[in-house]
């Protein structure tokens, strides 16, 4: 039985999508650059509000809120674009994990979790050292971006 999703599309989501088992195609700068360009382009096209992202060797973390596209459509499109640009067919697992962020504390925790992934994996010592994510962009920001998005929590 498929579970029905209940959510309020005015709140952001933490999304994780994994590569197919045994694949870790994002270890080099060229493939990471394809993902970076695709993620940032989707933000500029107004598909979603993009708050944070981090590309790991075998999965991608995103913190986004719906804008023009719903989350499922956005993930389908972004995964297809990345696969096509990299010249790979079945790159991603068919589904993705999502968690809706309902409070300012959750939002803060998710951003720290996303940016802390390369540190926990032993790739870098500080999140800002990792070039395949948005941690560098967050150095000078505070978390009022969540409030600016239009939600008081």
C-alpha positions in Angstrom: 0.0 0.0 0.0 1.4 3.4 -1.0 1.5 6.0 1.8 -0.2 9.2 1.1 1.8 12.4 1.5 0.5 15.2 3.7 2.3 18.5 3.5 1.9 22.2 3.2 3.7 23.5 0.1 4.6 26.8 1.8 7.3 25.1 3.9 10.7 24.0 2.7 11.9 20.4 2.3 15.1 18.5 2.9 15.6 16.2 0.0 18.1 13.5 -0.5 18.5 11.5 -3.7 20.9 8.6 -4.0 22.8 7.2 -7.0 22.1 3.6 -7.9 23.8 1.0 -5.7 27.5 0.8 -6.4 27.7 4.1 -8.3 29.7 7.1 -6.9 30.1 9.2 -10.0 30.6 12.6 -8.4 34.1 12.2 -7.1 35.7 14.4 -9.8 35.3 18.2 -10.3 33.9 17.9 -13.9 30.9 15.8 -12.8 30.4 17.9 -9.7 30.4 21.0 -11.9 27.5 19.6 -14.0 25.4 19.1 -10.8 26.3 22.6 -9.5 25.2 24.2 -12.8 22.0 22.2 -13.0 21.0 22.9 -9.4 21.8 26.7 -9.7 20.1 26.9 -13.0 16.9 25.5 -11.6 17.0 28.2 -8.9 17.4 30.9 -11.5 14.5 29.5 -13.6 12.3 29.9 -10.6 11.5 26.2 -10.4 12.1 26.2 -6.6 13.5 28.4 -3.8 16.9 26.9 -3.2 18.2 27.4 0.4 21.1 24.9 0.5 22.7 22.0 -1.3 25.6 19.6 -1.0 26.8 17.0 -3.5 28.5 13.9 -2.1 30.2 11.2 -4.2 27.0 9.1 -4.3 24.1 11.3 -3.3 22.7 14.9 -3.4 21.2 16.9 -0.5 18.9 19.8 -1.2 16.9 22.2 0.9 14.2 23.7 -1.3 10.7 25.1 -1.2 8.1 24.8 -4.0 7.7 27.7 -6.4 6.7 26.8 -9.9 7.2 23.1 -9.7 6.1 20.7 -7.1 8.9 18.7 -5.3 8.3 15.4 -7.2 8.4 17.1 -10.6 11.4 19.1 -9.6 13.3 16.0 -8.5 12.3 14.1 -11.6 13.5 16.9 -13.9 16.8 17.7 -12.1 17.8 14.0 -11.9 17.0 13.5 -15.6 19.0 16.7 -16.6 22.0 15.6 -14.6 21.9 12.1 -16.0 21.6 13.3 -19.5 24.4 15.9 -19.1 26.7 13.3 -17.7 25.8 10.8 -20.5 24.6 8.2 -18.0 21.3 6.4 -18.2 20.3 4.9 -14.9 22.3 7.1 -12.6 19.8 7.7 -9.8 17.6 5.5 -7.5 14.0 6.0 -8.8 12.7 7.5 -5.6 14.0 10.2 -3.2 13.8 10.9 0.5 11.9 14.1 1.7 11.3 15.7 5.0 9.2 18.9 5.3 10.7 21.5 7.6 8.2 23.1 9.8 10.1 25.2 12.3 13.0 27.6 12.3 15.0 25.2 14.5 14.5 22.4 12.1 15.5 24.7 9.2 18.7 25.6 11.0 19.4 22.0 11.9 18.9 20.8 8.3 21.2 23.5 6.9 23.9 22.5 9.3 23.3 18.8 8.5 23.6 19.4 4.8 26.7 21.5 5.0 28.3 19.2 7.6 28.1 16.1 5.3 31.6 16.4 3.8 33.0 17.0 7.3 31.4 13.8 8.7 32.6 11.9 5.6 36.2 13.0 6.3 36.5 14.9 3.0 37.2 18.3 4.6 37.7 19.7 8.0 35.3 22.7 7.7 32.1 22.9 5.6 33.3 26.1 3.9 36.3 24.1 2.4 34.0 21.9 0.3 33.4 23.3 -3.1 30.5 21.1 -4.1 27.8 22.7 -2.0 26.4 26.0 -0.6 28.3 26.2 2.7 30.5 29.0 1.4 27.5 31.0 0.5 26.1 30.7 4.0 29.1 32.1 5.8 27.8 35.7 5.9 24.1 34.9 6.0 21.8 34.5 9.0 18.8 32.3 9.1 16.3 35.2 8.5 16.1 33.8 5.0 13.4 31.4 6.3 11.4 34.3 7.5 11.9 36.2 4.3 10.5 33.2 2.5 7.2 34.1 4.1 6.8 31.9 7.1 6.9 33.0 10.7 7.8 30.1 13.0 
